[in-house]
Amino acid sequence: MIGYGGPPAREADFQAAWYYSLLLFVVLLLAVTGYLLGRSAVRPMWRAGDRGAALAVAAAVSVAMVLLLSMLVVVALAMLPEAAGRG
C-alpha cells in the first residue's frame, strides 16, 4: 500500500507530482501574461477616449481569465481526493 501524506512512495508518484506542478505553473503564467497584455492594450484605448473598444477588450480578457482559471480549479478539485488518499 502507498502511504499518503509523506514523500512519494514510488517514482511514478514523483513524476506525476512534477508534471502537475509544471502544468500549474504554465497555466498561471499564461493567465498572468494574458492579464498584463490585456491591461497594456486597454490603457491607451481608454486614455484616447475610445471607451467602447476598451470595455470590449477588458470584458473579453476578463471572461477568458475566468474560464481559464475555473478550468484549473475544477481539475485541482477533481484530483484532491486522490492526492489526499481517499480516491
PDB file as gemmi writes it, atoms N, CA and C in Angstrom:
CRYST1    1.000    1.000    1.000  90.00  90.00  90.00 P 1                      
ATOM      1  N   MET A   1       0.841  -1.178   0.000  1.00  0.00           N  
ATOM      2  CA  MET A   1       0.000   0.000   0.000  1.00  0.00           C  
ATOM      3  C   MET A   1       0.887   1.243   0.000  1.00  0.00           C  
ATOM      4  N   ILE A   2       0.423   2.252  -0.684  1.00  0.00           N  
ATOM      5  CA  ILE A   2       1.172   3.500  -0.792  1.00  0.00           C  
ATOM      6  C   ILE A   2       0.753   4.411   0.356  1.00  0.00           C  
ATOM      7  N   GLY A   3       1.711   4.903   1.090  1.00  0.00           N  
ATOM      8  CA  GLY A   3       1.417   5.821   2.178  1.00  0.00           C  
ATOM      9  C   GLY A   3       1.231   7.240   1.658  1.00  0.00           C  
ATOM     10  N   TYR A   4       0.180   7.897   2.074  1.00  0.00           N  
ATOM     11  CA  TYR A   4      -0.077   9.267   1.656  1.00  0.00           C  
ATOM     12  C   TYR A   4       0.305  10.220   2.775  1.00  0.00           C  
ATOM     13  N   GLY A   5       0.583  11.435   2.409  1.00  0.00           N  
ATOM     14  CA  GLY A   5       0.906  12.453   3.386  1.00  0.00           C  
ATOM     15  C   GLY A   5       2.393  12.672   3.565  1.00  0.00           C  
ATOM     16  N   GLY A   6       3.200  11.770   3.075  1.00  0.00           N  
ATOM     17  CA  GLY A   6       4.648  11.902   3.183  1.00  0.00           C  
ATOM     18  C   GLY A   6       5.259  12.063   1.810  1.00  0.00           C  
ATOM     19  N   PRO A   7       6.529  11.777   1.696  1.00  0.00           N  
ATOM     20  CA  PRO A   7       7.170  11.851   0.386  1.00  0.00           C  
ATOM     21  C   PRO A   7       6.617  10.766  -0.535  1.00  0.00           C  
ATOM     22  N   PRO A   8       6.711  10.967  -1.837  1.00  0.00           N  
ATOM     23  CA  PRO A   8       6.186   9.971  -2.774  1.00  0.00           C  
ATOM     24  C   PRO A   8       6.830   8.603  -2.552  1.00  0.00           C  
ATOM     25  N   ALA A   9       5.997   7.578  -2.526  1.00  0.00           N  
ATOM     26  CA  ALA A   9       6.487   6.229  -2.265  1.00  0.00           C  
ATOM     27  C   ALA A   9       7.055   5.582  -3.521  1.00  0.00           C  
ATOM     28  N   ARG A  10       6.647   6.079  -4.673  1.00  0.00           N  
ATOM     29  CA  ARG A  10       7.118   5.482  -5.916  1.00  0.00           C  
ATOM     30  C   ARG A  10       7.637   6.574  -6.834  1.00  0.00           C  
ATOM     31  N   GLU A  11       8.426   6.151  -7.773  1.00  0.00           N  
ATOM     32  CA  GLU A  11       8.965   7.092  -8.748  1.00  0.00           C  
ATOM     33  C   GLU A  11       7.851   7.692  -9.598  1.00  0.00           C  
ATOM     34  N   ALA A  12       6.819   6.912  -9.877  1.00  0.00           N  
ATOM     35  CA  ALA A  12       5.705   7.413 -10.685  1.00  0.00           C  
ATOM     36  C   ALA A  12       4.947   8.517  -9.958  1.00  0.00           C  
ATOM     37  N   ASP A  13       4.827   8.415  -8.640  1.00  0.00           N  
ATOM     38  CA  ASP A  13       4.159   9.472  -7.884  1.00  0.00           C  
ATOM     39  C   ASP A  13       4.930  10.781  -7.986  1.00  0.00           C  
ATOM     40  N   PHE A  14       6.246  10.696  -7.891  1.00  0.00           N  
ATOM     41  CA  PHE A  14       7.069  11.894  -8.015  1.00  0.00           C  
ATOM     42  C   PHE A  14       6.941  12.485  -9.411  1.00  0.00           C  
ATOM     43  N   GLN A  15       6.949  11.626 -10.422  1.00  0.00           N  
ATOM     44  CA  GLN A  15       6.843  12.099 -11.801  1.00  0.00           C  
ATOM     45  C   GLN A  15       5.496  12.778 -12.029  1.00  0.00           C  
ATOM     46  N   ALA A  16       4.423  12.214 -11.506  1.00  0.00           N  
ATOM     47  CA  ALA A  16       3.102  12.817 -11.656  1.00  0.00           C  
ATOM     48  C   ALA A  16       3.028  14.153 -10.922  1.00  0.00           C  
ATOM     49  N   ALA A  17       3.590  14.217  -9.730  1.00  0.00           N  
ATOM     50  CA  ALA A  17       3.581  15.476  -8.977  1.00  0.00           C  
ATOM     51  C   ALA A  17       4.378  16.550  -9.710  1.00  0.00           C  
ATOM     52  N   TRP A  18       5.502  16.168 -10.283  1.00  0.00           N  
ATOM     53  CA  TRP A  18       6.319  17.109 -11.047  1.00  0.00           C  
ATOM     54  C   TRP A  18       5.555  17.599 -12.270  1.00  0.00           C  
ATOM     55  N   TYR A  19       4.885  16.696 -12.966  1.00  0.00           N  
ATOM     56  CA  TYR A  19       4.126  17.059 -14.161  1.00  0.00           C  
ATOM     57  C   TYR A  19       3.007  18.037 -13.808  1.00  0.00           C  
ATOM     58  N   TYR A  20       2.246  17.746 -12.765  1.00  0.00           N  
ATOM     59  CA  TYR A  20       1.131  18.619 -12.408  1.00  0.00           C  
ATOM     60  C   TYR A  20       1.600  19.967 -11.876  1.00  0.00           C  
ATOM     61  N   SER A  21       2.710  20.005 -11.170  1.00  0.00           N  
ATOM     62  CA  SER A  21       3.214  21.297 -10.706  1.00  0.00           C  
ATOM     63  C   SER A  21       3.713  22.133 -11.880  1.00  0.00           C  
ATOM     64  N   LEU A  22       4.314  21.484 -12.868  1.00  0.00           N  
ATOM     65  CA  LEU A  22       4.747  22.201 -14.066  1.00  0.00           C  
ATOM     66  C   LEU A  22       3.543  22.708 -14.853  1.00  0.00           C  
ATOM     67  N   LEU A  23       2.511  21.891 -14.954  1.00  0.00           N  
ATOM     68  CA  LEU A  23       1.289  22.295 -15.642  1.00  0.00           C  
ATOM     69  C   LEU A  23       0.628  23.477 -14.931  1.00  0.00           C  
ATOM     70  N   LEU A  24       0.580  23.443 -13.617  1.00  0.00           N  
ATOM     71  CA  LEU A  24       0.026  24.543 -12.834  1.00  0.00           C  
ATOM     72  C   LEU A  24       0.807  25.832 -13.078  1.00  0.00           C  
ATOM     73  N   PHE A  25       2.129  25.737 -13.090  1.00  0.00           N  
ATOM     74  CA  PHE A  25       2.963  26.910 -13.329  1.00  0.00           C  
ATOM     75  C   PHE A  25       2.698  27.498 -14.709  1.00  0.00           C  
ATOM     76  N   VAL A  26       2.590  26.658 -15.726  1.00  0.00           N  
ATOM     77  CA  VAL A  26       2.377  27.143 -17.093  1.00  0.00           C  
ATOM     78  C   VAL A  26       1.009  27.803 -17.224  1.00  0.00           C  
ATOM     79  N   VAL A  27      -0.024  27.232 -16.630  1.00  0.00           N  
ATOM     80  CA  VAL A  27      -1.361  27.822 -16.721  1.00  0.00           C  
ATOM     81  C   VAL A  27      -1.407  29.160 -15.990  1.00  0.00           C  
ATOM     82  N   LEU A  28      -0.798  29.237 -14.822  1.00  0.00           N  
ATOM     83  CA  LEU A  28      -0.762  30.516 -14.107  1.00  0.00           C  
ATOM     84  C   LEU A  28       0.064  31.558 -14.858  1.00  0.00           C  
ATOM     85  N   LEU A  29       1.160  31.129 -15.471  1.00  0.00           N  
ATOM     86  CA  LEU A  29       1.959  32.044 -16.279  1.00  0.00           C  
ATOM     87  C   LEU A  29       1.153  32.556 -17.469  1.00  0.00           C  
ATOM     88  N   LEU A  30       0.378  31.682 -18.094  1.00  0.00           N  
ATOM     89  CA  LEU A  30      -0.481  32.084 -19.202  1.00  0.00           C  
ATOM     90  C   LEU A  30      -1.530  33.091 -18.743  1.00  0.00           C  
ATOM     91  N   ALA A  31      -2.118  32.871 -17.580  1.00  0.00           N  
ATOM     92  CA  ALA A  31      -3.133  33.785 -17.067  1.00  0.00           C  
ATOM     93  C   ALA A  31      -2.537  35.153 -16.740  1.00  0.00           C  
ATOM     94  N   VAL A  32      -1.391  35.175 -16.094  1.00  0.00           N  
ATOM     95  CA  VAL A  32      -0.750  36.451 -15.748  1.00  0.00           C  
ATOM     96  C   VAL A  32      -0.314  37.193 -17.005  1.00  0.00           C  
ATOM     97  N   THR A  33       0.233  36.475 -17.972  1.00  0.00           N  
ATOM     98  CA  THR A  33       0.642  37.104 -19.228  1.00  0.00           C  
ATOM     99  C   THR A  33      -0.561  37.684 -19.961  1.00  0.00           C  
ATOM    100  N   GLY A  34      -1.664  36.949 -19.990  1.00  0.00           N  
ATOM    101  CA  GLY A  34      -2.882  37.458 -20.623  1.00  0.00           C  
ATOM    102  C   GLY A  34      -3.406  38.704 -19.938  1.00  0.00           C  
ATOM    103  N   TYR A  35      -3.350  38.714 -18.609  1.00  0.00           N  
ATOM    104  CA  TYR A  35      -3.786  39.894 -17.864  1.00  0.00           C  
ATOM    105  C   TYR A  35      -2.919  41.104 -18.201  1.00  0.00           C  
ATOM    106  N   LEU A  36      -1.606  40.904 -18.216  1.00  0.00           N  
ATOM    107  CA  LEU A  36      -0.704  42.025 -18.496  1.00  0.00           C  
ATOM    108  C   LEU A  36      -0.865  42.533 -19.926  1.00  0.00           C  
ATOM    109  N   LEU A  37      -1.024  41.625 -20.883  1.00  0.00           N  
ATOM    110  CA  LEU A  37      -1.237  42.055 -22.268  1.00  0.00           C  
ATOM    111  C   LEU A  37      -2.572  42.776 -22.424  1.00  0.00           C  
ATOM    112  N   GLY A  38      -3.600  42.277 -21.760  1.00  0.00           N  
ATOM    113  CA  GLY A  38      -4.896  42.942 -21.818  1.00  0.00           C  
ATOM    114  C   GLY A  38      -4.852  44.325 -21.204  1.00  0.00           C  
ATOM    115  N   ARG A  39      -4.172  44.441 -20.067  1.00  0.00           N  
ATOM    116  CA  ARG A  39      -4.050  45.745 -19.413  1.00  0.00           C  
ATOM    117  C   ARG A  39      -3.281  46.731 -20.285  1.00  0.00           C  
ATOM    118  N   SER A  40      -2.219  46.247 -20.929  1.00  0.00           N  
ATOM    119  CA  SER A  40      -1.435  47.147 -21.781  1.00  0.00           C  
ATOM    120  C   SER A  40      -2.203  47.550 -23.035  1.00  0.00           C  
ATOM    121  N   ALA A  41      -3.169  46.751 -23.458  1.00  0.00           N  
ATOM    122  CA  ALA A  41      -3.966  47.115 -24.629  1.00  0.00           C  
ATOM    123  C   ALA A  41      -5.105  48.064 -24.269  1.00  0.00           C  
ATOM    124  N   VAL A  42      -5.629  47.937 -23.058  1.00  0.00           N  
ATOM    125  CA  VAL A  42      -6.797  48.735 -22.670  1.00  0.00           C  
ATOM    126  C   VAL A  42      -6.416  50.165 -22.301  1.00  0.00           C  
ATOM    127  N   ARG A  43      -5.303  50.358 -21.619  1.00  0.00           N  
ATOM    128  CA  ARG A  43      -4.927  51.704 -21.150  1.00  0.00           C  
ATOM    129  C   ARG A  43      -4.851  52.748 -22.266  1.00  0.00           C  
ATOM    130  N   PRO A  44      -4.129  52.477 -23.367  1.00  0.00           N  
ATOM    131  CA  PRO A  44      -4.078  53.510 -24.417  1.00  0.00           C  
ATOM    132  C   PRO A  44      -5.445  53.793 -25.042  1.00  0.00           C  
ATOM    133  N   MET A  45      -6.267  52.768 -25.190  1.00  0.00           N  
ATOM    134  CA  MET A  45      -7.604  52.988 -25.762  1.00  0.00           C  
ATOM    135  C   MET A  45      -8.449  53.850 -24.829  1.00  0.00           C  
ATOM    136  N   TRP A  46      -8.370  53.581 -23.537  1.00  0.00           N  
ATOM    137  CA  TRP A  46      -9.176  54.339 -22.568  1.00  0.00           C  
ATOM    138  C   TRP A  46      -8.728  55.797 -22.533  1.00  0.00           C  
ATOM    139  N   ARG A  47      -7.418  56.026 -22.535  1.00  0.00           N  
ATOM    140  CA  ARG A  47      -6.894  57.399 -22.490  1.00  0.00           C  
ATOM    141  C   ARG A  47      -7.177  58.168 -23.774  1.00  0.00           C  
ATOM    142  N   ALA A  48      -7.278  57.446 -24.895  1.00  0.00           N  
ATOM    143  CA  ALA A  48      -7.569  58.104 -26.171  1.00  0.00           C  
ATOM    144  C   ALA A  48      -9.050  58.426 -26.316  1.00  0.00           C  
ATOM    145  N   GLY A  49      -9.863  57.971 -25.381  1.00  0.00           N  
ATOM    146  CA  GLY A  49     -11.283  58.277 -25.424  1.00  0.00           C  
ATOM    147  C   GLY A  49     -12.123  57.213 -26.101  1.00  0.00           C  
ATOM    148  N   ASP A  50     -11.506  56.124 -26.524  1.00  0.00           N  
ATOM    149  CA  ASP A  50     -12.240  55.040 -27.175  1.00  0.00           C  
ATOM    150  C   ASP A  50     -12.716  54.058 -26.099  1.00  0.00           C  
ATOM    151  N   ARG A  51     -13.696  54.509 -25.322  1.00  0.00           N  
ATOM    152  CA  ARG A  51     -14.132  53.750 -24.145  1.00  0.00           C  
ATOM    153  C   ARG A  51     -14.854  52.453 -24.516  1.00  0.00           C  
ATOM    154  N   GLY A  52     -15.600  52.459 -25.602  1.00  0.00           N  
ATOM    155  CA  GLY A  52     -16.336  51.253 -26.002  1.00  0.00           C  
ATOM    156  C   GLY A  52     -15.409  50.101 -26.345  1.00  0.00           C  
ATOM    157  N   ALA A  53     -14.388  50.392 -27.136  1.00  0.00           N  
ATOM    158  CA  ALA A  53     -13.427  49.348 -27.502  1.00  0.00           C  
ATOM    159  C   ALA A  53     -12.638  48.878 -26.282  1.00  0.00           C  
ATOM    160  N   ALA A  54     -12.289  49.815 -25.410  1.00  0.00           N  
ATOM    161  CA  ALA A  54     -11.549  49.443 -24.202  1.00  0.00           C  
ATOM    162  C   ALA A  54     -12.386  48.529 -23.313  1.00  0.00           C  
ATOM    163  N   LEU A  55     -13.666  48.829 -23.174  1.00  0.00           N  
ATOM    164  CA  LEU A  55     -14.536  47.968 -22.372  1.00  0.00           C  
ATOM    165  C   LEU A  55     -14.722  46.598 -23.015  1.00  0.00           C  
ATOM    166  N   ALA A  56     -14.803  46.553 -24.345  1.00  0.00           N  
ATOM    167  CA  ALA A  56     -14.954  45.266 -25.035  1.00  0.00           C  
ATOM    168  C   ALA A  56     -13.718  44.394 -24.842  1.00  0.00           C  
ATOM    169  N   VAL A  57     -12.535  44.992 -24.967  1.00  0.00           N  
ATOM    170  CA  VAL A  57     -11.294  44.228 -24.772  1.00  0.00           C  
ATOM    171  C   VAL A  57     -11.174  43.784 -23.321  1.00  0.00           C  
ATOM    172  N   ALA A  58     -11.480  44.674 -22.388  1.00  0.00           N  
ATOM    173  CA  ALA A  58     -11.397  44.320 -20.969  1.00  0.00           C  
ATOM    174  C   ALA A  58     -12.382  43.204 -20.622  1.00  0.00           C  
ATOM    175  N   ALA A  59     -13.573  43.254 -21.191  1.00  0.00           N  
ATOM    176  CA  ALA A  59     -14.557  42.198 -20.931  1.00  0.00           C  
ATOM    177  C   ALA A  59     -14.100  40.868 -21.517  1.00  0.00           C  
ATOM    178  N   ALA A  60     -13.550  40.891 -22.725  1.00  0.00           N  
ATOM    179  CA  ALA A  60     -13.073  39.653 -23.348  1.00  0.00           C  
ATOM    180  C   ALA A  60     -11.924  39.039 -22.553  1.00  0.00           C  
ATOM    181  N   VAL A  61     -11.001  39.872 -22.100  1.00  0.00           N  
ATOM    182  CA  VAL A  61      -9.874  39.370 -21.298  1.00  0.00           C  
ATOM    183  C   VAL A  61     -10.379  38.824 -19.966  1.00  0.00           C  
ATOM    184  N   SER A  62     -11.324  39.515 -19.353  1.00  0.00           N  
ATOM    185  CA  SER A  62     -11.864  39.054 -18.068  1.00  0.00           C  
ATOM    186  C   SER A  62     -12.564  37.707 -18.205  1.00  0.00           C  
ATOM    187  N   VAL A  63     -13.372  37.542 -19.237  1.00  0.00           N  
ATOM    188  CA  VAL A  63     -14.070  36.272 -19.446  1.00  0.00           C  
ATOM    189  C   VAL A  63     -13.072  35.155 -19.714  1.00  0.00           C  
ATOM    190  N   ALA A  64     -12.061  35.430 -20.528  1.00  0.00           N  
ATOM    191  CA  ALA A  64     -11.048  34.411 -20.822  1.00  0.00           C  
ATOM    192  C   ALA A  64     -10.293  34.002 -19.560  1.00  0.00           C  
ATOM    193  N   MET A  65      -9.946  34.967 -18.715  1.00  0.00           N  
ATOM    194  CA  MET A  65      -9.230  34.643 -17.477  1.00  0.00           C  
ATOM    195  C   MET A  65     -10.107  33.830 -16.527  1.00  0.00           C  
ATOM    196  N   VAL A  66     -11.369  34.203 -16.409  1.00  0.00           N  
ATOM    197  CA  VAL A  66     -12.275  33.457 -15.529  1.00  0.00           C  
ATOM    198  C   VAL A  66     -12.431  32.021 -16.021  1.00  0.00           C  
ATOM    199  N   LEU A  67     -12.603  31.830 -17.326  1.00  0.00           N  
ATOM    200  CA  LEU A  67     -12.751  30.477 -17.863  1.00  0.00           C  
ATOM    201  C   LEU A  67     -11.479  29.660 -17.680  1.00  0.00           C  
ATOM    202  N   LEU A  68     -10.340  30.244 -17.955  1.00  0.00           N  
ATOM    203  CA  LEU A  68      -9.074  29.528 -17.828  1.00  0.00           C  
ATOM    204  C   LEU A  68      -8.807  29.130 -16.376  1.00  0.00           C  
ATOM    205  N   LEU A  69      -8.979  30.064 -15.464  1.00  0.00           N  
ATOM    206  CA  LEU A  69      -8.718  29.760 -14.055  1.00  0.00           C  
ATOM    207  C   LEU A  69      -9.778  28.839 -13.457  1.00  0.00           C  
ATOM    208  N   SER A  70     -11.019  28.918 -13.942  1.00  0.00           N  
ATOM    209  CA  SER A  70     -12.037  27.997 -13.432  1.00  0.00           C  
ATOM    210  C   SER A  70     -11.757  26.570 -13.887  1.00  0.00           C  
ATOM    211  N   MET A  71     -11.221  26.393 -15.097  1.00  0.00           N  
ATOM    212  CA  MET A  71     -10.821  25.049 -15.526  1.00  0.00           C  
ATOM    213  C   MET A  71      -9.718  24.509 -14.628  1.00  0.00           C  
ATOM    214  N   LEU A  72      -8.788  25.359 -14.266  1.00  0.00           N  
ATOM    215  CA  LEU A  72      -7.697  24.946 -13.384  1.00  0.00           C  
ATOM    216  C   LEU A  72      -8.233  24.538 -12.007  1.00  0.00           C  
ATOM    217  N   VAL A  73      -9.171  25.292 -11.475  1.00  0.00           N  
ATOM    218  CA  VAL A  73      -9.746  24.977 -10.164  1.00  0.00           C  
ATOM    219  C   VAL A  73     -10.536  23.670 -10.218  1.00  0.00           C  
ATOM    220  N   VAL A  74     -11.298  23.453 -11.289  1.00  0.00           N  
ATOM    221  CA  VAL A  74     -12.080  22.219 -11.417  1.00  0.00           C  
ATOM    222  C   VAL A  74     -11.164  21.001 -11.457  1.00  0.00           C  
ATOM    223  N   VAL A  75     -10.088  21.078 -12.214  1.00  0.00           N  
ATOM    224  CA  VAL A  75      -9.149  19.954 -12.286  1.00  0.00           C  
ATOM    225  C   VAL A  75      -8.482  19.730 -10.932  1.00  0.00           C  
ATOM    226  N   ALA A  76      -8.106  20.799 -10.258  1.00  0.00           N  
ATOM    227  CA  ALA A  76      -7.468  20.654  -8.946  1.00  0.00           C  
ATOM    228  C   ALA A  76      -8.423  20.025  -7.934  1.00  0.00           C  
ATOM    229  N   LEU A  77      -9.679  20.426  -7.946  1.00  0.00           N  
ATOM    230  CA  LEU A  77     -10.653  19.843  -7.020  1.00  0.00           C  
ATOM    231  C   LEU A  77     -10.962  18.393  -7.364  1.00  0.00           C  
ATOM    232  N   ALA A  78     -10.940  18.056  -8.642  1.00  0.00           N  
ATOM    233  CA  ALA A  78     -11.188  16.670  -9.043  1.00  0.00           C  
ATOM    234  C   ALA A  78     -10.056  15.756  -8.593  1.00  0.00           C  
ATOM    235  N   MET A  79      -8.832  16.270  -8.549  1.00  0.00           N  
ATOM    236  CA  MET A  79      -7.684  15.457  -8.157  1.00  0.00           C  
ATOM    237  C   MET A  79      -7.456  15.453  -6.647  1.00  0.00           C  
ATOM    238  N   LEU A  80      -8.147  16.303  -5.911  1.00  0.00           N  
ATOM    239  CA  LEU A  80      -7.914  16.425  -4.474  1.00  0.00           C  
ATOM    240  C   LEU A  80      -8.150  15.131  -3.689  1.00  0.00           C  
ATOM    241  N   PRO A  81      -9.252  14.394  -3.907  1.00  0.00           N  
ATOM    242  CA  PRO A  81      -9.429  13.151  -3.136  1.00  0.00           C  
ATOM    243  C   PRO A  81      -8.316  12.128  -3.381  1.00  0.00           C  
ATOM    244  N   GLU A  82      -7.845  12.027  -4.604  1.00  0.00           N  
ATOM    245  CA  GLU A  82      -6.761  11.088  -4.906  1.00  0.00           C  
ATOM    246  C   GLU A  82      -5.473  11.512  -4.211  1.00  0.00           C  
ATOM    247  N   ALA A  83      -5.223  12.802  -4.182  1.00  0.00           N  
ATOM    248  CA  ALA A  83      -3.999  13.294  -3.540  1.00  0.00           C  
ATOM    249  C   ALA A  83      -4.050  13.111  -2.025  1.00  0.00           C  
ATOM    250  N   ALA A  84      -5.249  13.171  -1.459  1.00  0.00           N  
ATOM    251  CA  ALA A  84      -5.389  13.009  -0.016  1.00  0.00           C  
ATOM    252  C   ALA A  84      -5.495  11.542   0.399  1.00  0.00           C  
ATOM    253  N   GLY A  85      -5.516  10.639  -0.568  1.00  0.00           N  
ATOM    254  CA  GLY A  85      -5.566   9.219  -0.257  1.00  0.00           C  
ATOM    255  C   GLY A  85      -6.961   8.668  -0.082  1.00  0.00           C  
ATOM    256  N   ARG A  86      -7.962   9.403  -0.517  1.00  0.00           N  
ATOM    257  CA  ARG A  86      -9.338   8.942  -0.375  1.00  0.00           C  
ATOM    258  C   ARG A  86      -9.932   8.495  -1.697  1.00  0.00           C  
ATOM    259  N   GLY A  87      -9.130   8.501  -2.769  1.00  0.00           N  
ATOM    260  CA  GLY A  87      -9.676   8.193  -4.088  1.00  0.00           C  
ATOM    261  C   GLY A  87      -9.572   6.759  -4.477  1.00  0.00           C  
TER     262      GLY A  87                                                      
END                                                                             
